[in-house]
Amino acid sequence: MNTTPPRLAPAVVRGQQILIQCPSWCTIDHVAHAEGFLEDVWHCGDYADLMAPRMGKDPELALFARLGIDPYASEPARRKPFVTVDDGGEGYYMTPDMADEFAENLTAFAEKIRAMARSARDAA
């Protein structure tokens, strides 16, 4: 668990520069990403990308994930750190425990893909 304390970071809200409490893992430039209202300020960590190779084409982004927190969200669960997994649609917001469960599902999924690759290789 990250025990690094939050830091004060500059942000622009309604055209005014202010200082906000920002998690140590947040990588958003809150000055460049100005908001109209304090309630719109959110925090995001680095993205993890899952690229999918494609026959005869360039790889394409299949999924991405990020750590986030939306301290003023109307949904209380988003006021605590969460993991989002997204395929370019609405996204799947997960508690840390749900993210662990999803990671286990990904591991099982990967093993099934490896088994399919072995079967395809053997059938060739």
Disulfide bonds with the S-S distance in Angstrom:
none
